Amino acid sequence: MSLNCLIVDDEPNAVKLLELHIQQTTNWRIVGKCYDALEALECLKQQKTDVVFLDINMPRLNGMELAGLLPSHVRIVFTTAYSEFAATSYNYQTLDYLLKPITLTRFLAARQKIEAAFRSPAQADRKEDDHQDYFFVKSGKTLQRIRLQDLLYFEGEKEYVRVVTVKEAVLVYKRLKEIAEQLGPPFIRVHNSYIVNTSQIERVLDNHIHIADKRIPLSEKFRPDFMALIQQRFL
């Protein structure tokens, strides 16, 4: 689905991360990146916009104040570090409320809501490939499409990461730390060299995680967060 979106946030790193999520997982067009609300109002006059990704805590004019000035056809996804404004946000034409840092998993869930809101009834009845949860990774000159449900684990190798799925392994030029910052549950870092998909775990034994035919070490550094996550699935 093709949509025109505008990013409004006074934090350059937050803008960069959201831009990355959009570019990797959608066909949307980013019509502008604005670092304050007044700049965004000018951009909206010049660019046809479907969705605004809107920070709340900004100078001069905050996100809630800007939301009240937006045309009724423009939908809003709030992006903020503050959970206390969630209820108020739905007084506007809000589709979702994302808490920073925005993980790839959470963004993909928001994408489904956004595209559903703009999909016609005829389109809603049709199974679309671009509605699946996937992203692209760059391996050499190739852009490889990876479905989240197929991912087993990520293995760091200095400046590279091996992305291992049920079908293949793809080597990408990126640090494991960068990938960890973009992912949320069910993905979790369990070692300096590994991120695993907890939904693919077969068993945990003697400080090792078994996924498919791989035996992955579970380090003491990451064990508490790992155990807290999988305890949510204890019977």
Stockholm file with secondary structure:
# STOCKHOLM 1.0

chainA/1-235         MSLNCLIVDDEPNAVKLLELHIQQTTNWRIVGKCYDALEALECLKQQKTDVVFLDINMPRLNGMELAGLLPSHVRIVFTTAYSEFAATSYNYQTLDYLLKPITLTRFLAARQKIEAAFRSPAQADRKEDDHQDYFFVKSGKTLQRIRLQDLLYFEGEKEYVRVVTVKEAVLVYKRLKEIAEQLGPPFIRVHNSYIVNTSQIERVLDNHIHIADKRIPLSEKFRPDFMALIQQRFL
#=GR chainA/1-235 SS CCCEEEEECSCHHHHHHHHHHHHHHCCCEEEEEESSHHHHHHHHHHSCCSEEEECSSCSSSCHHHHHTTSCTTCEEEEEESCGGGHHHHTTSSEEEEEESSCCHHHHHHHHHHHHHHHCCHHHHTSCCGGGSCEEEEEETTEEEEEEGGGEEEEEEETTEEEEEESSCEEEESSCHHHHHHHCCTTEEEEETTEEEEGGGCCEEETTEEEETTEEEECCTTTHHHHHHHHGGGCC
#=GC SS_cons         CCCEEEEECSCHHHHHHHHHHHHHHCCCEEEEEESSHHHHHHHHHHSCCSEEEECSSCSSSCHHHHHTTSCTTCEEEEEESCGGGHHHHTTSSEEEEEESSCCHHHHHHHHHHHHHHHCCHHHHTSCCGGGSCEEEEEETTEEEEEEGGGEEEEEEETTEEEEEESSCEEEESSCHHHHHHHCCTTEEEEETTEEEEGGGCCEEETTEEEETTEEEECCTTTHHHHHHHHGGGCC
//
